[in-house]
Amino acid sequence: MRLPIIKSLTEFIEEKDSDYILETIETLEALTELPSLKDEELDVIGELISNMYGALEVANSTTRYT
């Protein structure tokens, strides 16, 4: 996980809506099914998905405690 990315995504969620992130995750997950993807590309997509889920968790936890 990359904290600057998670922080930026968390701010995006606060300004907009978490639905944008969820839809992006769904799109990226669908892309992982492509047989033409290389391992490096799958790793990058996996890292992006992980960071997005991390941002959602941070956004949800800050919403619960404020």
C-alpha positions in Angstrom: 0.0 0.0 0.0 1.1 3.5 -0.7 0.0 6.0 1.9 0.1 9.1 -0.4 -2.2 7.3 -2.9 -4.6 6.2 -0.1 -4.6 9.8 1.3 -5.4 11.2 -2.1 -8.2 8.7 -2.8 -9.6 9.2 0.7 -9.8 13.0 0.0 -11.5 12.1 -3.4 -14.0 10.0 -1.6 -14.8 12.8 0.9 -15.3 15.3 -1.9 -17.2 13.0 -4.3 -18.5 9.6 -3.4 -17.2 6.1 -2.7 -19.2 4.7 -5.6 -16.6 6.1 -8.0 -13.9 4.0 -6.3 -16.1 0.9 -6.1 -16.9 1.1 -9.8 -13.2 1.6 -10.6 -12.4 -1.5 -8.5 -15.0 -3.5 -10.4 -13.5 -2.4 -13.7 -10.0 -3.2 -12.7 -11.1 -6.6 -11.4 -12.7 -7.3 -14.8 -9.5 -6.4 -16.5 -7.6 -9.0 -14.6 -9.5 -11.7 -16.5 -7.8 -10.7 -19.8 -5.5 -13.5 -20.9 -3.2 -11.1 -22.7 -2.1 -9.3 -19.5 1.5 -9.8 -18.4 2.4 -10.6 -14.8 3.8 -7.1 -14.3 0.5 -5.6 -15.4 -1.4 -7.8 -13.1 0.8 -6.8 -10.2 0.2 -3.1 -11.0 -3.6 -3.6 -11.2 -3.5 -5.6 -8.0 -1.6 -2.8 -6.2 -4.1 -0.3 -7.4 -7.0 -2.4 -6.2 -5.3 -2.9 -2.9 -4.8 0.9 -2.5 -8.4 1.6 -3.4 -9.7 -0.9 -0.8 -7.4 0.7 1.7 -8.7 4.2 0.9 -12.3 2.9 1.3 -11.4 1.4 4.7 -9.8 4.7 5.8 -12.8 6.7 4.6 -15.3 4.4 6.3 -13.3 4.4 9.6 -13.1 8.2 9.6 -16.8 8.5 8.9 -17.7 6.2 11.7 -15.7 8.2 14.3 -16.5 11.7 13.4 
